[in-house]
Amino acid sequence: MSGRIMHIDLDAFFVSVEQAENPRLKDKPVVVGGRPEGRGVVAAASYEARAYGLHAGMPLVKASRLCPQAIFIQGSFPKYRDASAKFMSILADFSPYLEPMGLDEAYLDATGFESIHGSHYQMAAKIKQRIKGELGITASIGIAGGKVVAKVASEMSKPDGLLEVAPGEERSFLAPLPIARLPGIGKKTEQKLNGLGIDTIGKLSTLPLKALKSHFGASGEVLHRFARGIDDREVEPPAAAKSTSRETTFSRDTKDRSLLKATLRYLGERVGADLRRREKRARCVTLKLRYADFTTITRRQTLSQTTDSDQTIFDTGVALLNKALTGEKQPVRLIGIGVSELVEAGRQLEMLDTSTQRQESLNKAIDRIRRKYGFTAIQTGRTLRLKDIFPEGGDGYTLQTPSLSR
């Protein structure tokens, strides 16, 4: 029996979560990402908004101009994270072989599980029904013998669709589709293929492997296989995260070092809290800055000892910030801080270093208060300045983050 893979993708996820919470938003042009006068970008747009040309990544100002009647929502990552966790839990009830691909999509190896539900199609229909019933949002599902065709099928069935490609028909299914439909083909690859007279996946599948490798190197072999509907990649559980970070874009470019440090402190506290929640420690701290001309730099510092301390993360980050700003005349557009080289929590205790132990106890106490009363229930004097700059939500300040992942 050939393997059967499903690709499940939630439709307009961020918007759908908002519409499920507030039914008055249904059937209206809705944009999640921030205020239309802000400097952020569209994180998600309802299908009604997409009819006006709006799409993810578009500047909010342009989105407002194209669709002035759109309803703009700041968005809430904790809300989307919770909905995503429920989504993944539903999928896990159908098969333990699950590979999340972000908050709103996943691959599911359904091989052998069809007998429980009657068929793979009926199994997918039950998944859609549970997602709709428990989350109030719709999902599109593609079923095929491999990941690449399953993903194309789910995209073609949007919104709220279900499409199964029969075993052995993968290549003929892909053949008439434009090459941009094939996962892994970006704008540059598409342009290069068009220059070779290739505009459909079927034409791509007929190119000799040698010719593809000469133009695209090792990735040419992948394109050769995918265009033929051949994909033997297994559904794999997610690997442990190797880093965590937070960043935000300012509404106006700034040279105000006090503001930069206050924001850096808050972002560092979010990173530290995330480390402790996951019972991890980090050895490397990275600062990210984007200037007014969109030049982006990163600066890294490796620590002598792993840490999950807010203070250590901030102290390291602010030292990197001071160095980066020395002699710099441009204002800052974006600031971020992250940690990497994560290891499991636990370290050798130093008998004479009671300050570190006190700091750890303090962090744990603060974490308990924040879990109960909200992240901004307890703050340092430095971050209090942000109260007049960023709006507060149920889980702390609502920062401008294009990916809404903070």
VOTIPA-426013 format. One record per residue (C-alpha): x, y, z. Coordinates in steps of 0.25 Angstrom, whole numbers, plus 5000, padded with zeros to 4 digits. Layout:
N
XYZ;...
This chain:
406
500050005000;500650144996;500750245007;499650355008;500050495013;499150605017;499450755017;498550835026;498550985025;497651075033;496951185024;497351325027;497751275041;497951405049;496751465042;495851345044;496251335059;495751485061;494451455053;494151335062;494351415074;493551535068;492451485058;492151625053;493451625046;493051505037;492851535022;493551665023;494951715019;495851695031;497351715032;498151675044;499451745046;499251875053;498752015051;498552065036;499452185039;500552105045;501752055039;501551905040;501051805029;499851715027;500051595035;498751535029;497551575021;496151515020;495751465006;494851585005;496051685007;496851594997;495851634986;496451774987;497851724985;498251714999;499251615003;500251575015;501451655015;500751785009;501051915016;499851955024;499752085018;499652025004;498551925009;497752045015;497852115002;497451994993;496251965003;495952085012;494652005017;495551895023;495451865038;496951875043;497251795056;498551795064;498551645066;498951565078;499951455077;499551385090;498151365085;498751305072;499751215079;498551155087;497751135075;498951065068;499150975080;497650935079;497850915064;499050825066;498350745077;497250715068;498150665057;498950575067;497550505070;497550455056;499050415054;500250425063;501150445051;501050605051;501950705045;501550855049;502050955038;501651075047;500451115054;499451095044;499850975035;500350835037;500650705030;500050575035;500450435031;499050365029;499650235024;498850115030;497850205038;496850205027;496150075032;495750145044;494950255037;494550185024;495550255015;496650355014;495550455009;494650425020;495750445030;496050575024;494650615025;494550585039;495750665042;495150785035;493850765043;494550755056;495350885053;494150955049;493350905061;494350935072;495151055067;494051115058;495051135046;495151065033;496350975028;496750935014;497350795012;498150725001;498350575001;499450514992;500550414992;501650514997;501750655003;501950734991;500750694984;499850694996;500250844999;499950884984;498650814986;498250884999;498651014993;497750984981;496550954989;496551084997;495751125004;495051015012;495350915002;495750765001;496550704989;497150564988;498050534977;497950384974;499250294975;499950294962;499350424957;500250524963;501050564951;499850574942;499150664953;500350754954;500650764939;499650874935;499950964947;500851084945;502251064951;502051164962;501051064968;502250974971;502750984986;504251034985;504051114973;504251264976;504251384968;505651374963;505551234959;504251254952;504851364944;506051274940;505151164936;504251254928;505551304921;505751154917;504351144912;503751074924;502451124929;501750994934;502150884943;501850784932;502950854923;503850864935;503650714937;504150684923;505550754925;506650664926;507250654940;508650694934;508050824929;507350854942;508650834950;509450914940;508551034943;508151014957;509250924963;508850824974;507450884975;507250854961;507050704965;506050744975;505250814964;505350694955;504750604965;503650694970;503150734956;502950584954;502150574967;503250494973;503450524988;503850424998;504150515010;503550465023;502650535032;503550575044;503250625057;503750765060;505250785064;505450855077;505651005075;507051055075;506751195078;505751295082;505651445080;504751565080;504751695072;503851815069;503751935059;503652075064;502452155059;503552265056;505052245054;505752285067;507152325073;506552335087;507552235094;506652235106;505452185098;506352085091;506852025104;505452025110;504951945098;506151855099;505951825113;504451785111;504851695099;505951635107;504951605118;504051535108;505251455103;505651415117;504251375121;504151285109;505451215113;505051185127;503651145122;504351045113;505351005123;506551045115;507751135116;508551205105;510051235103;509951335092;509251475092;508951545078;508551685076;507751725063;507651875058;507051925046;507352075042;506452175035;507052135021;506751985024;508151945026;508051835036;509151785045;509351675056;510351675067;510651545075;511251515089;511651375094;511451365109;512451305118;511351225125;509951195120;508751275125;507251295126;507351425134;506651555129;507751635135;508851565128;508151565114;507951715116;509351745121;509951675109;508951735099;509151875104;510651865103;510451815088;509551935086;510452035091;511551985082;510651985070;510252125072;511552185074;511752285063;510452245056;509652365051;508452295046;507252275055;506752135058;505552075051;505451935058;506151865070;506151725074;506951625083;507051475083;507751365089;508351235083;509151115086;508151065096;508350955106;507450885116;507350965129;508250925140;509650975144;510850955154;510451035166;511551135171;511651135186;512151275187;511251335176;509951365184;509551485174;509251385163;508451295172;507651425177;507451465162;506851325159;505951335171;505451475167;505251425152;504351315157;503551405166;503351505155;502951395146;501851345156;501251485157;501251505142;500551365140;499451405149;499251555147;499851585133;501251615128;501251765131;500651745145;502151755150;503151835142;504551905144;504552055145;505252055131;504051985124;502952075131;503352175120;502752085109;501352105115;501152235108;501652175095;501152035093;499651995096;499451885106;498751755104;498451635113;499851585111;500751705112;501051825102;500551805088;501751835079;501851855064;502351715059;502151685045;502051535047;501151555059;502051445066;502351525079;
